[in-house]
Amino acid sequence: MKTAFVNGNVYLGRAWARDAVVSVEQGRIVTAERGSDADEVVDLEGGWLLPGFIDVQVNGGGGVLLNDSPTVAGIAAIAAAHAQFGTTAMLPTLISAAPDVIAAGLDATDEAISSGVPGCIGIHVEGPVLNARRRGIHSEGSLRKLDDAMVELLTRPRAGRVLFTIAPEYLHADQARALVDAGVVLAMGHSDADYETARAAFDMGVTGVTHLFNAMSALHHRNPGMVGAALENRSAWCGLIADGYHVHPAVMRVALASRPLDRFVLVTDAMPCVGSDLASFELDGREIIVADGRCVDANGTLAGASLNMADAVRNAVDMAGLSLAQAVEMATLQPAAFLGLAAERGTIAAGRVADFVRLDRAMKPQATWIGGERVF
């Protein structure tokens, strides 16, 4: 089946096309080229057809928090909520959970992938090996050391990608080696590490920085901290929460200008309120209020975000001054590359998974396809 997307703007490969014909078989793109002659025609009406968004940090959505529902049903509900906003591949994310919850989440992710839950490609285990001084909304009682049992749990063979966020001051070289050798993607975050410790963690195999600037030692002109180490490192992947609350737009612009743009990744850090009408929800027994696009506890501490990927892309353009192509790649090709999946996802090109999102002129989601099937 060939489908022509016409009268709009198609991000074909890594260039814009006015009209494009895409053929799909068994969930993958067979051909993708400029043109308009096809079996089916979709009029974009001046809007956009983009690769599906890839989000590596999704705590919840559709009224569901993964910590509370580390099940196939929970993952499916979260993925379906985010598909409404163009997310076609995601890592459901655990927030400093107990070992039994982590085990349940890992197993549920395997089952979700094997049973074909649309959009689930792995799991992000954020914590619980974090620094209490930089824990943010993570409960101090949930924090623990990285022991042999946790390393063994994280290194078991899995159906999808496993991303593990750890405070680098608690990571030892032999542990890092075991995790990386097993295919675990390592990121640093929620850390009070100094510049030298962060640099050493990169040398040990850490390749990502979880929500840059948030919950980490800051950049100071005499103490570069973890932020300084991250901005200096030209190969590390840095996540950015582009909601205007987690990072001031001016700081975002400075960061984007300071190092290779193709090493930044847009993330939502989304909570259960995304894709639902929740005005509040619970996290570890604490009430989290959703107001004015923010999620905060009673003390005003940010608790994840009320953000979806379509808004993150639009904010990256409006707040950070990026071109749409640059913002799109931060939500598609770059997270795919971070996870080692660029040959599979992130572009509309032959051989890739047939994941697309259609936006209208105002960049509001109109349709989402996962593996060639329309899911929204």
N, C-alpha and C positions, 0 to 999 in steps of 0.2 A: 504493500500500500504506500503510495506516494502522496504526500501532503504538501501543498504550496501555501506558504505564509506570505501574504501580499499586502501592499499598501501600508507598510509600516517600517520598522527598523529591526532587523534580525542580526544578532551578534553571532555571526557565522565564522567558526574558527576563532580568530582574534581580530576580526574586521567587521564593519557594518555593511549590511546588504539591504537594499530596499525590498526585494522579493527573494525568497529562497524556497527550494524544494528539498524536502527531507523524506527519505524512505527508511522505514523501520521494519525489522524482522526479529522476532523473538526477543523483544525488549531492547535491541541495540540498533544504533544508526548504521545503515548500510551505505547510504550516500547522503551528502549534504552539500548543495551547490546553489549558486545563484540561478534564478529562473522563476517561472510561474506556471509551467505546464505540468499538471498533475491530476491524479484521480479525484482528489478532494482539495478544495480551496478554503483557507481560513483568512478572512479579511481582518487585518490587525487594526484597521480604522485609525491609522496614524499612531498606534501604540508600539509596543516592543515585544519581541520574542527573545528570551534570554535562556542560557543554560540554567537548569535548576539550581537553587541555592543550596550550599552545603554548610551546615552549622555544627561546629564541634563542641558546643557547650549549651545544652538544653536541659535545664533542671526540671521543667514541666511545661504543661500546656493543656488547654481544654479542661481545666479544673483539676488536673492530676499532677501530683508531685512524685517524681520517681522514687524518692526516699520512702514514701508511704506506700507505693505500689510497684515494687521491683518485680513485675510480672509481665508476661507477654501482653495481656490486656492493657496494662498500664502503659507500656511502650507504644502499643498500637494507638491508644487514645492520644498520647502526646504527639506522635508523628502525624496523625490525622489533623490535629489542631494546627500544626505548623505548615502542613501542606496547603492550607488556605492562603498562606502568605508566601508561597513559592518555594518553601524548603522541601527539597526532594531527597535529601540525604542528611542524616543527622546522627550525632552521638548523644543519646540520652545520658544525663549526667547525675551522678550521686554526689551529695554534699556531705562530706565527712561522716560516713556511715559506719556502723559496727561491722565486724568481719562477716557475720552471718547475712547481713543485708547486702554487703558487697558480693558475697558468693551468690546470693539469690539474683542480684542484678546481672552478674556475668552470665549465669546460666539462662536467665530469661532472655538476654540479648541473643545468645546462641540459638535459642528456640525460635525467637522472633525472626531471625534471619533465615533459618532453615525452613520455617513455615511460610516465608514470603511476605512478612509484614512490610508494606510499602514504606520506604524511607529510612529504615533502620540499617545502619552499616557498621555498628560497633557501639562502644560505650566509653564514656569519660568518667574515670574515678578521680574526683577532685578531693584530695585528702584521703584519709584522716591524718597523714603525716605532715602536719603544718605547724607553723610557729604560733604559739598562743598570743603573742603580742601583735600579730598581724592576721588574726583569725577572721576578722570581719564578722559576718553573720554566723559563721560556723561555731557550733557549741563547743566550749572548751572541754567539756566532759567527754566529747567524742574523739578528741585528739589522742593519738598514740604513736609509738615508735614503729619504724619499719623493721619487723622481725622476719625470721625465716618463714614462718607460716604465711605471712602476707605475700612475701616474694613468691612462694610456691603457688599460692592462689592466683596471683596475677600472671604467672608465667605458664599456666596450663594452656594447651592448644585451644584456640577460639575460632569461631566462624567469621568474626569481623575484627575490626581494629580495636585495640585497647589503648586509650590515652590515659596516662597517669600523671596527675599534678602533685608535686611534692615540694616541700621547702628544702632547698638544696643544702642547707646547713645540716640536714639529717640524712643525707644520702652518702653512702660509702661506695667506693669504686667497685668492689666486688658485687655489691647489690645492683649497681647501675649496669654492670657488664651482664649479669644474669637476666635482667629485665630487657635490655636492648637485644641480647642474643635471642630472646624468645619472641621478639617482634613488638614488644611494648613500646609505644611512643612516649617519651618522657618530656614533661614540661615542668617549669618551676613557677611557683606562685605562693601567695600567703606566707611570705618569708621576710625575715629581718637580716638576711645574709648581707655581708659587705661585698664590695666590688670583687675582691680576690676570690671569695668563696663562690660567687656566681660564675665567675670566669672558669674556675676549676670544674664546676658542674657541667658547663658546656663541653669542656675537654673530656668529661666522663661519658658523654653521650646524650645529654639533655639537648633537645632541638627546639623546644617551644617555650614561650613565656605566656602564662595564663593571665588574661585581662591586664595588659600592660598599664602601669601606674597604680592600679588598685591593689591594696593589701600587700605592699612590698616596700622595702627600703628605698627612699626617694633619691633623686639626683641632687647632689649638693656639690658646689664647685671644689670643695676639698675632700669630699667623701662621695664618690660617684654612685655608690650603692648598687642595688640590683637593677634599677632603671638605667643607670649609666652603663653597666655591663651589657644590658640588652640592646640599648641604642648603638653601642659601639660594635656589637657583633653583627656582621653583615650577612650572616647566613641563618641566624635564628629566626624562627617564625613567631611573630608577636601578635597576640589577639587584642582586638580593640572593641570595646562596647560603645558603639556610636549612638548613644541616646541623649547626649548633651548633659547628663548628670554624672556619669562615672568619670568622664574625662572632659574638661572644658574644651570647647572647639578650638581655642587658640593653642592649647597644649597639644591637641591632636594634630593641628597643622604643623607645629614645630617638629613633632615626632616624625610625621610623614615626610618632612623635608630633610630629615637628618640621616636617613639610611635608605637602602633599596626599597622602593615602594612595593616591589613584588614579593616582599617577605612579611607583609602585613595580612592579617586575616580578620574579617569581620565576624564577630560572635554576638549572640543575643544575651546569653546568661539568663534565658527566659524562665519565668516562674509560671505556676498554674494559671495565673490570670490571663496569659496570652491565649487568645481563641476562646475566651469565656467572658462572662460578665461579673466575675468575682470582684468584690470591693475589698475583700480581705481573705486571708488563708492562714493556716498554721504551719510553722516550721519548728520542729523539736519542742512543741508545746508553747511556742511564743506566737502571738498574733502579729501578722504582717499586714500592714495597711497599704492598699493600692490607691494612690491619689496623684493626679497631675502627671501621669506617666511614670511614676516612681513606685518602688516597693520598699518600705521602711518599717523597722520595728518601733517600739514605743520610745526608744532613745534616738531615733532618727538615723540609725545605721542602715545603709543600703543593704537590701536583701535580694540579690539578683536583680532582674530587670523586667519591666513590662514592655518588651521590645520584640518585634518580629523582624525577619531578615529583609523584607521589602522596605520597611521603614529604615532599617540600618543602611541599606544601599542609598536610599534617598537622602538620609542625613549625611552620609559621607560626601555626597555631592553638595548639598546645601550648607553644611557646617564646615566641612574641611576643604571645600573648593576643588574636589577631584572631578575629573571628567567622568561621565557615566561609564565608559569602558573601564577606567581604572577602578571605580567602585564595584562594578560587576565582577571583575576578576578577583577582587578581595573577598567576594562572597561565593566564588565558584572555583576557578582554576587554582587559586592559591591555597584554600583549605584542602583541595584535592591533593595538591603537591605536598603539603604538610603531612598528610596521612599516607603518602606514597601511592596515591591512586590517580595521578594525573593522566595515566594512559587509559584509565577507565571512565573518568568523570570530569566534569568541570568545563567542557567545551561542547559546542554543537559541531561535531566532526565525525567522520566515518570511524566505526569501531567503538565509539563511546556508548555508554548507557543512554538510552533515549529519555532523558530527564529535561523538561522544559518548563518555563513559566511565561505566561503571557500577561503583560501589564498594559493598562490603558495609557492615554496621553499623560495623565497625572501620576503615572507610575503606581497605580493601585492594581493589585492582583485580580485577574479576570479568569484565569484557568491554569491548572497545573497538571503536568503529565509525569508519571513515574514509570520508567521502563516501557514507554510508549502508550501506557494506559492513562486516560484522563481520570484523575482522582478528585479534582475540584473544578 
